[in-house]
Amino acid sequence: MLPNNFEPEKISDLDEKFNQKKSFELIEDIARELCQIFVLRQRQQGLIEKIQDYIQENYSDSTLSLSKISQEFNISESYFSLQFKKVTNQNFSDYLENIRIQQAVKLLQGTDMNVNDIAEKTGYTNCVSFRRAFKRVLGTNPAALRTQPAYTEVSYGFEPFEQPQSLV
């Protein structure tokens, strides 16, 4: 029960102040949650960048796999696969295949190594799977590419990497 001398404007002012405080708290909560999302995304991206570096250094290992990387970084395979796809817009196996083929192109055009040796140096266990992957990614076979002018990002749809010294 309100007193007889109650002023409706004061109640209205109190109600408005209460609503402003609730609005501010709501905005504060939203900002806090957005910050948490941002921090989590940064961590995920940082992890994937470390994994990409690891892949660059170890692409020639024929046992390199989703499972091996998951163990190396102490994360589940499903988490790794999901986060890798989210950050790179590419699944792991396609990414690894592209890295290996890019390196194979450099070796084909920069050395006189035979195709079987290049397949082995780039992580393929047999020449047949290497040739299939090469054709799938570039639309041509390794021998034909060797006689073509140097590849470019435009002609094959990916940016060349520096040739690792360990393969020369």
MARBA-3410 file (N, C-alpha, C, O; in Angstrom, 1 decimal):
168
0.8,-1.2,0.0,0.0,0.0,0.0,0.9,1.2,0.0,1.8,1.4,0.8 ~ 0.6,2.1,-0.9,1.4,3.4,-1.1,0.8,4.5,-0.2,-0.4,4.5,0.0 ~ 1.6,5.4,0.3,1.1,6.5,1.1,0.3,7.4,0.3,0.4,7.5,-1.0 ~ -0.6,8.2,1.0,-1.5,9.2,0.3,-0.7,10.2,-0.5,-1.1,10.7,-1.5 ~ 0.5,10.6,0.1,1.2,11.7,-0.6,2.2,11.2,-1.6,3.2,11.9,-1.9
2.0,10.0,-2.1,2.9,9.4,-3.0,2.9,10.1,-4.4,1.8,10.5,-4.8 ~ 4.1,10.3,-5.0,4.2,11.0,-6.2,4.5,10.0,-7.3,5.6,9.3,-7.3 ~ 3.6,9.8,-8.3,3.8,8.8,-9.4,5.1,9.0,-10.2,5.7,8.1,-10.7 ~ 5.6,10.3,-10.3,6.8,10.6,-11.0,8.0,9.9,-10.4,8.9,9.5,-11.0 ~ 8.1,9.9,-9.0,9.2,9.4,-8.3,9.2,7.8,-8.5,10.3,7.3,-8.7
8.1,7.2,-8.5,8.0,5.8,-8.8,8.5,5.5,-10.2,9.2,4.6,-10.4 ~ 8.0,6.3,-11.1,8.4,6.2,-12.5,9.9,6.4,-12.7,10.6,5.6,-13.4 ~ 10.5,7.4,-12.0,12.0,7.6,-12.0,12.7,6.4,-11.4,13.7,6.0,-12.0 ~ 12.3,5.8,-10.3,12.9,4.7,-9.7,12.8,3.5,-10.7,13.8,2.7,-10.8 ~ 11.7,3.3,-11.3,11.5,2.2,-12.3,12.5,2.4,-13.4,13.1,1.4,-13.9
12.6,3.6,-13.9,13.5,3.8,-15.1,15.0,3.6,-14.6,15.7,3.0,-15.4 ~ 15.4,4.0,-13.4,16.7,3.7,-12.9,17.0,2.2,-12.8,18.0,1.7,-13.2 ~ 15.9,1.5,-12.3,16.1,0.1,-12.2,16.3,-0.6,-13.6,17.1,-1.4,-13.7 ~ 15.5,-0.2,-14.5,15.6,-0.7,-15.9,16.9,-0.4,-16.5,17.5,-1.2,-17.2 ~ 17.4,0.9,-16.3,18.7,1.2,-16.8,19.8,0.3,-16.2,20.8,-0.1,-16.9
19.7,0.1,-14.9,20.7,-0.8,-14.3,20.7,-2.2,-14.8,21.7,-2.8,-15.1 ~ 19.5,-2.7,-15.0,19.3,-4.0,-15.6,19.9,-4.0,-17.0,20.5,-5.0,-17.5 ~ 19.6,-3.0,-17.8,20.1,-2.9,-19.2,21.6,-2.9,-19.2,22.3,-3.5,-20.0 ~ 22.2,-2.1,-18.3,23.7,-2.0,-18.2,24.3,-3.4,-17.8,25.3,-3.8,-18.4 ~ 23.6,-4.1,-16.9,24.1,-5.4,-16.5,24.0,-6.4,-17.6,24.8,-7.2,-17.8
22.9,-6.3,-18.4,22.7,-7.1,-19.5,23.8,-6.9,-20.6,24.4,-7.8,-21.1 ~ 24.1,-5.6,-20.9,25.2,-5.2,-21.8,26.5,-5.7,-21.3,27.3,-6.3,-22.1 ~ 26.7,-5.6,-20.0,28.0,-6.1,-19.4,28.1,-7.6,-19.6,29.2,-8.1,-19.9 ~ 27.0,-8.3,-19.3,27.1,-9.8,-19.5,27.3,-10.2,-20.9,28.1,-11.1,-21.2 ~ 26.7,-9.5,-21.9,26.9,-9.8,-23.3,28.3,-9.5,-23.7,29.0,-10.3,-24.4
28.9,-8.4,-23.2,30.3,-8.0,-23.5,31.2,-9.1,-23.0,32.2,-9.5,-23.6 ~ 31.0,-9.6,-21.7,31.8,-10.6,-21.1,31.8,-11.9,-21.9,32.8,-12.5,-22.2 ~ 30.6,-12.3,-22.4,30.5,-13.5,-23.2,31.2,-13.4,-24.5,31.8,-14.3,-25.0 ~ 31.0,-12.2,-25.2,31.7,-12.0,-26.4,33.2,-12.0,-26.3,33.9,-12.6,-27.1 ~ 33.7,-11.5,-25.2,35.2,-11.6,-24.9,35.6,-13.0,-24.8,36.7,-13.4,-25.3
34.8,-13.8,-24.0,35.2,-15.2,-23.9,35.2,-16.0,-25.2,36.1,-16.8,-25.5 ~ 34.2,-15.7,-26.1,34.1,-16.3,-27.4,35.4,-15.9,-28.2,36.0,-16.7,-28.8 ~ 35.7,-14.6,-28.1,36.9,-14.1,-28.9,38.2,-14.8,-28.4,39.0,-15.2,-29.2 ~ 38.4,-14.9,-27.1,39.6,-15.5,-26.5,39.6,-17.0,-26.9,40.7,-17.5,-27.3 ~ 38.5,-17.7,-26.9,38.5,-19.1,-27.3,38.8,-19.2,-28.8,39.6,-20.1,-29.1
38.3,-18.4,-29.6,38.6,-18.4,-31.0,40.1,-18.1,-31.3,40.7,-18.8,-32.1 ~ 40.6,-17.2,-30.5,42.1,-16.9,-30.7,42.9,-18.1,-30.3,43.9,-18.4,-31.0 ~ 42.5,-18.8,-29.2,43.3,-20.0,-28.8,43.2,-21.1,-29.9,44.2,-21.7,-30.2 ~ 42.0,-21.3,-30.4,41.8,-22.3,-31.5,42.6,-21.9,-32.7,43.3,-22.8,-33.2 ~ 42.6,-20.7,-33.1,43.4,-20.3,-34.3,44.9,-20.5,-34.0,45.6,-20.9,-34.9
45.3,-20.1,-32.8,46.7,-20.3,-32.5,47.1,-21.7,-32.5,48.2,-22.1,-33.0 ~ 46.3,-22.6,-32.0,46.6,-24.0,-32.1,46.7,-24.5,-33.5,47.6,-25.3,-33.9 ~ 45.7,-24.1,-34.3,45.7,-24.6,-35.7,47.0,-24.0,-36.5,47.5,-24.7,-37.3 ~ 47.4,-22.8,-36.2,48.6,-22.3,-36.8,49.8,-23.1,-36.4,50.7,-23.3,-37.2 ~ 49.9,-23.5,-35.1,51.0,-24.4,-34.7,50.9,-25.7,-35.4,52.0,-26.3,-35.8
49.7,-26.3,-35.6,49.6,-27.5,-36.3,50.0,-27.3,-37.8,50.6,-28.2,-38.3 ~ 49.6,-26.2,-38.4,50.0,-26.0,-39.8,51.6,-25.9,-39.9,52.1,-26.5,-40.8 ~ 52.2,-25.3,-38.9,53.7,-25.3,-38.9,54.2,-26.7,-38.8,55.2,-27.0,-39.5 ~ 53.6,-27.5,-37.9,54.0,-28.9,-37.7,53.9,-29.6,-39.0,54.8,-30.4,-39.4 ~ 52.8,-29.4,-39.7,52.6,-30.1,-41.0,53.6,-29.7,-42.0,54.2,-30.5,-42.7
53.9,-28.4,-42.1,55.0,-27.9,-43.0,56.3,-28.5,-42.8,57.0,-28.8,-43.7 ~ 56.6,-28.8,-41.5,57.9,-29.4,-41.1,57.9,-30.9,-41.3,59.0,-31.5,-41.5 ~ 56.7,-31.5,-41.3,56.7,-33.0,-41.3,55.9,-33.6,-42.5,55.6,-34.8,-42.4 ~ 55.6,-32.8,-43.5,54.7,-33.4,-44.6,55.4,-34.6,-45.3,54.7,-35.4,-45.8 ~ 56.7,-34.7,-45.2,57.4,-35.8,-45.9,57.3,-37.1,-45.1,57.7,-38.2,-45.6
56.7,-37.1,-43.9,56.5,-38.3,-43.1,55.3,-39.0,-43.6,54.2,-38.5,-43.5 ~ 55.5,-40.2,-44.2,54.4,-40.9,-44.8,53.3,-41.4,-43.7,52.2,-41.7,-44.1 ~ 53.7,-41.3,-42.4,52.8,-41.7,-41.4,52.0,-40.5,-40.8,51.2,-40.7,-39.9 ~ 52.3,-39.3,-41.3,51.6,-38.2,-40.8,50.1,-38.3,-41.1,49.7,-38.6,-42.2 ~ 49.3,-38.2,-40.0,47.9,-38.4,-40.2,47.1,-37.6,-39.1,47.7,-37.0,-38.2
45.8,-37.5,-39.3,45.0,-36.8,-38.3,45.2,-37.4,-36.9,45.3,-36.7,-35.9 ~ 45.3,-38.7,-36.8,45.5,-39.4,-35.6,46.9,-39.0,-35.0,47.0,-38.8,-33.8 ~ 47.9,-39.1,-35.8,49.3,-38.7,-35.3,49.3,-37.3,-34.7,49.9,-37.0,-33.7 ~ 48.8,-36.4,-35.5,48.8,-35.0,-35.1,48.0,-34.8,-33.8,48.4,-34.1,-32.9 ~ 46.8,-35.5,-33.7,46.0,-35.4,-32.5,46.8,-35.8,-31.3,46.7,-35.2,-30.2
47.5,-36.9,-31.4,48.3,-37.4,-30.3,49.4,-36.4,-30.0,49.7,-36.2,-28.8 ~ 50.1,-35.9,-31.0,51.2,-35.0,-30.8,50.7,-33.7,-30.0,51.5,-33.2,-29.2 ~ 49.5,-33.3,-30.3,49.0,-32.0,-29.7,48.1,-32.3,-28.6,47.5,-31.4,-28.0 ~ 47.9,-33.6,-28.2,47.1,-34.0,-27.1,45.6,-33.5,-27.2,45.1,-32.9,-26.2 ~ 45.1,-33.7,-28.4,43.7,-33.3,-28.6,42.9,-34.4,-29.3,43.6,-35.3,-29.9
41.6,-34.5,-29.2,40.9,-35.6,-29.8,40.9,-35.4,-31.3,41.0,-34.2,-31.8 ~ 40.8,-36.4,-32.0,40.7,-36.4,-33.5,39.5,-35.6,-34.0,39.6,-34.8,-34.9 ~ 38.4,-35.8,-33.3,37.2,-35.0,-33.8,37.3,-33.5,-33.5,36.9,-32.7,-34.4 ~ 37.9,-33.2,-32.4,38.1,-31.7,-32.1,39.1,-31.1,-33.1,38.8,-30.1,-33.6 ~ 40.2,-31.8,-33.3,41.2,-31.4,-34.3,40.6,-31.2,-35.7,40.7,-30.1,-36.3
39.8,-32.2,-36.1,39.2,-32.1,-37.4,38.3,-30.9,-37.6,38.3,-30.2,-38.5 ~ 37.4,-30.8,-36.6,36.4,-29.7,-36.6,37.1,-28.3,-36.5,36.7,-27.5,-37.3 ~ 38.1,-28.1,-35.7,38.7,-26.8,-35.5,39.6,-26.5,-36.8,39.6,-25.4,-37.2 ~ 40.2,-27.5,-37.3,41.1,-27.3,-38.5,40.2,-26.8,-39.7,40.5,-25.9,-40.4 ~ 39.1,-27.5,-39.9,38.1,-27.1,-40.9,37.6,-25.7,-40.7,37.4,-24.9,-41.6
37.3,-25.4,-39.4,36.7,-24.1,-39.1,37.7,-23.0,-39.4,37.3,-21.9,-39.9 ~ 38.9,-23.2,-39.0,40.0,-22.1,-39.2,40.5,-22.0,-40.6,40.7,-20.9,-41.2 ~ 40.7,-23.2,-41.3,41.3,-23.2,-42.6,40.3,-23.3,-43.8,40.7,-23.1,-44.9 ~ 39.1,-23.6,-43.5,38.1,-23.9,-44.5,38.5,-25.1,-45.4,38.1,-25.1,-46.6 ~ 39.2,-26.0,-44.9,39.7,-27.1,-45.7,39.9,-28.3,-44.7,40.3,-28.1,-43.5
39.6,-29.5,-45.1,39.8,-30.6,-44.2,41.3,-31.0,-44.2,42.0,-30.6,-45.1 ~ 41.7,-31.6,-43.1,43.1,-32.0,-42.9,43.7,-32.7,-44.1,44.8,-32.4,-44.6 ~ 43.0,-33.7,-44.6,43.6,-34.6,-45.6,43.8,-33.8,-46.9,44.8,-34.0,-47.6 ~ 42.9,-32.9,-47.3,43.1,-32.1,-48.5,44.2,-31.1,-48.3,45.0,-30.9,-49.2 ~ 44.3,-30.6,-47.1,45.4,-29.6,-46.8,46.7,-30.3,-46.9,47.7,-29.8,-47.6
46.9,-31.5,-46.3,48.1,-32.2,-46.4,48.5,-32.6,-47.8,49.6,-32.5,-48.2 ~ 47.5,-33.1,-48.5,47.7,-33.4,-49.9,48.2,-32.2,-50.7,49.1,-32.4,-51.5 ~ 47.6,-31.1,-50.5,48.0,-29.9,-51.3,49.5,-29.5,-50.9,50.3,-29.1,-51.8 ~ 49.8,-29.6,-49.6,51.2,-29.3,-49.2,52.2,-30.2,-49.9,53.2,-29.8,-50.5 ~ 51.9,-31.5,-49.9,52.7,-32.5,-50.5,52.9,-32.3,-52.0,54.0,-32.4,-52.6
51.8,-32.0,-52.7,51.8,-31.7,-54.1,52.6,-30.5,-54.5,53.4,-30.4,-55.4 ~ 52.4,-29.4,-53.7,53.2,-28.2,-53.9,54.7,-28.5,-53.8,55.4,-28.0,-54.7 ~ 55.1,-29.2,-52.8,56.5,-29.5,-52.7,57.0,-30.4,-53.8,58.1,-30.3,-54.3 ~ 56.1,-31.3,-54.3,56.5,-32.2,-55.4,56.7,-31.4,-56.6,57.7,-31.7,-57.4 ~ 55.9,-30.4,-56.9,56.0,-29.5,-58.0,57.4,-28.8,-58.0,58.1,-28.8,-59.0
57.8,-28.3,-56.8,59.1,-27.7,-56.7,60.2,-28.6,-57.0,61.2,-28.3,-57.7 ~ 60.1,-29.8,-56.5,61.1,-30.8,-56.8,61.2,-31.2,-58.3,62.2,-31.4,-58.8 ~ 60.0,-31.4,-58.9,59.9,-31.7,-60.3,60.6,-30.7,-61.2,61.3,-31.0,-62.1 ~ 60.4,-29.4,-60.8,60.9,-28.3,-61.7,62.2,-27.8,-61.2,62.9,-27.1,-62.0 ~ 62.6,-28.2,-60.0,63.9,-27.6,-59.5,65.0,-28.6,-59.4,66.1,-28.3,-59.1
64.7,-29.9,-59.6,65.7,-30.9,-59.5,65.6,-31.9,-60.7,64.6,-31.8,-61.5 ~ 66.5,-32.8,-60.8,66.4,-33.9,-61.8,66.0,-35.2,-61.1,66.2,-36.3,-61.7 ~ 65.5,-35.2,-59.9,65.1,-36.4,-59.2,64.0,-37.1,-60.0,63.2,-36.5,-60.6 ~ 64.0,-38.5,-59.9,63.0,-39.2,-60.6,61.7,-39.1,-59.8,61.7,-38.8,-58.6 ~ 60.6,-39.4,-60.5,59.2,-39.3,-59.9,59.1,-40.2,-58.7,58.4,-39.8,-57.7
59.6,-41.4,-58.7,59.5,-42.3,-57.5,60.1,-41.7,-56.3,59.6,-41.8,-55.2 ~ 61.3,-41.1,-56.5,62.0,-40.5,-55.3,61.3,-39.3,-54.8,61.2,-39.0,-53.6 ~ 60.7,-38.5,-55.7,59.9,-37.3,-55.3,58.7,-37.8,-54.5,58.3,-37.1,-53.5 ~ 58.0,-38.8,-55.0,56.9,-39.3,-54.3,57.3,-39.7,-52.8,56.6,-39.3,-51.9 ~ 58.4,-40.4,-52.7,58.8,-40.8,-51.4,59.2,-39.6,-50.5,58.9,-39.5,-49.3
59.9,-38.6,-51.1,60.4,-37.4,-50.4,59.2,-36.5,-49.9,59.3,-35.8,-49.0 ~ 58.1,-36.7,-50.6,56.9,-35.8,-50.2,55.8,-36.6,-49.4,54.7,-36.1,-49.3 ~ 56.2,-37.8,-48.9,55.3,-38.5,-48.0,54.4,-39.5,-48.6,53.5,-40.0,-47.9 ~ 54.6,-39.9,-49.8,53.8,-40.9,-50.4,54.5,-42.3,-50.3,55.7,-42.3,-50.5 ~ 53.8,-43.3,-50.0,54.4,-44.6,-49.8,54.5,-45.4,-51.1,55.3,-46.3,-51.2
53.7,-44.9,-52.1,53.9,-45.6,-53.4,53.7,-44.5,-54.5,52.9,-43.6,-54.3 ~ 54.2,-44.8,-55.6,54.2,-43.9,-56.8,52.8,-43.8,-57.4,52.4,-42.7,-57.9 ~ 52.0,-44.9,-57.3,50.7,-44.9,-57.9,49.8,-43.9,-57.1,49.1,-43.1,-57.7 ~ 49.8,-43.9,-55.8,49.0,-43.0,-55.0,49.5,-41.5,-55.3,48.7,-40.6,-55.3 ~ 50.8,-41.4,-55.4,51.3,-40.0,-55.7,50.8,-39.5,-57.0,50.4,-38.4,-57.1
50.9,-40.3,-58.0,50.4,-39.9,-59.4,48.9,-39.6,-59.4,48.5,-38.6,-60.0 ~ 48.1,-40.4,-58.7,46.7,-40.1,-58.6,46.4,-38.8,-57.9,45.6,-38.0,-58.4 ~ 47.1,-38.6,-56.8,46.9,-37.3,-56.0,47.3,-36.1,-56.9,46.7,-35.1,-56.9 ~ 48.5,-36.3,-57.6,49.0,-35.2,-58.4,48.0,-34.8,-59.5,47.7,-33.7,-59.7 ~ 47.4,-35.8,-60.2,46.5,-35.6,-61.2,45.2,-35.0,-60.7,44.6,-34.1,-61.3
44.7,-35.5,-59.5,43.5,-34.9,-58.9,43.7,-33.5,-58.5,42.8,-32.6,-58.7 ~ 44.8,-33.1,-58.0,45.1,-31.7,-57.5,45.4,-30.8,-58.7,44.9,-29.7,-58.7 ~ 46.2,-31.2,-59.6,46.7,-30.3,-60.6,46.2,-30.6,-62.0,46.3,-29.8,-62.9 ~ 45.5,-31.7,-62.2,44.9,-32.0,-63.5,45.9,-32.4,-64.6,45.6,-32.5,-65.7 ~ 47.1,-32.8,-64.1,48.1,-33.2,-65.1,49.0,-34.2,-64.3,48.9,-34.4,-63.1
49.9,-34.9,-65.1,50.7,-35.9,-64.4,52.1,-35.3,-64.1,52.5,-34.3,-64.8 ~ 52.9,-35.9,-63.2,54.2,-35.3,-62.9,55.1,-35.1,-64.0,55.8,-34.1,-64.1 ~ 55.2,-36.1,-64.9,56.1,-36.0,-66.1,55.8,-34.8,-67.0,56.7,-34.1,-67.4 ~ 54.5,-34.7,-67.2,54.1,-33.6,-68.1,54.4,-32.2,-67.4,54.8,-31.3,-68.1 ~ 54.2,-32.1,-66.1,54.4,-30.8,-65.5,55.9,-30.5,-65.5,56.3,-29.3,-65.6
56.8,-31.5,-65.4,58.2,-31.2,-65.4,58.6,-30.5,-66.7,59.6,-29.7,-66.6 ~ 58.0,-30.7,-67.8,58.3,-30.0,-69.0,57.6,-28.7,-69.2,58.0,-27.9,-70.2 ~ 56.7,-28.3,-68.3,56.0,-27.1,-68.5,56.8,-26.0,-67.8,57.6,-26.2,-66.9 ~ 56.4,-24.7,-68.1,57.1,-23.6,-67.4,56.7,-23.6,-65.9,55.7,-24.3,-65.5 ~ 57.4,-23.0,-65.1,57.2,-23.0,-63.7,55.8,-22.7,-63.3,55.1,-21.8,-63.9
55.2,-23.4,-62.4,53.9,-23.2,-62.0,53.7,-21.9,-61.2,54.7,-21.3,-60.7 ~ 52.5,-21.4,-61.2,52.2,-20.2,-60.4,50.9,-20.4,-59.7,50.2,-21.4,-59.9 ~ 50.6,-19.5,-58.7,49.4,-19.5,-58.0,48.2,-19.5,-58.9,47.2,-20.2,-58.7 ~ 48.2,-18.7,-59.9,47.1,-18.6,-60.8,46.9,-19.8,-61.6,45.8,-20.3,-61.8 ~ 48.0,-20.4,-62.1,47.8,-21.6,-63.0,47.4,-22.8,-62.2,46.7,-23.7,-62.8
47.7,-23.0,-61.0,47.4,-24.2,-60.2,46.5,-24.0,-59.0,46.2,-24.9,-58.3 ~ 46.2,-22.7,-58.7,45.3,-22.4,-57.6,45.8,-22.5,-56.2,45.1,-22.5,-55.3 ~ 47.1,-22.5,-56.1,47.7,-22.4,-54.7,49.0,-21.6,-54.8,49.7,-21.6,-55.9 ~ 49.4,-21.1,-53.7,50.6,-20.3,-53.6,51.8,-21.2,-53.4,51.7,-22.0,-52.4 ~ 52.9,-21.0,-54.1,54.0,-21.9,-53.9,54.7,-21.5,-52.5,54.7,-20.4,-52.1
55.3,-22.5,-51.9,56.1,-22.3,-50.7,57.5,-22.3,-51.1,57.9,-22.7,-52.2 ~ 58.3,-21.8,-50.2,59.8,-21.9,-50.4,60.2,-23.4,-50.3,59.7,-24.2,-49.6 ~ 61.1,-23.7,-51.2,61.6,-25.1,-51.2,62.4,-25.4,-50.0,63.4,-24.7,-49.7 ~ 62.1,-26.4,-49.2,62.8,-26.8,-48.0,64.2,-27.2,-48.4,64.4,-27.9,-49.4 ~ 65.2,-26.7,-47.7,66.6,-27.1,-47.9,66.9,-28.5,-47.8,67.8,-29.1,-48.4
66.1,-29.2,-46.9,66.4,-30.6,-46.6,66.1,-31.5,-47.7,66.5,-32.7,-47.7 ~ 65.3,-31.0,-48.7,65.0,-31.9,-49.8,65.9,-31.7,-51.1,65.8,-32.5,-52.0 ~ 66.7,-30.7,-51.0,67.5,-30.4,-52.2,68.8,-31.3,-52.2,69.6,-31.2,-53.1
END
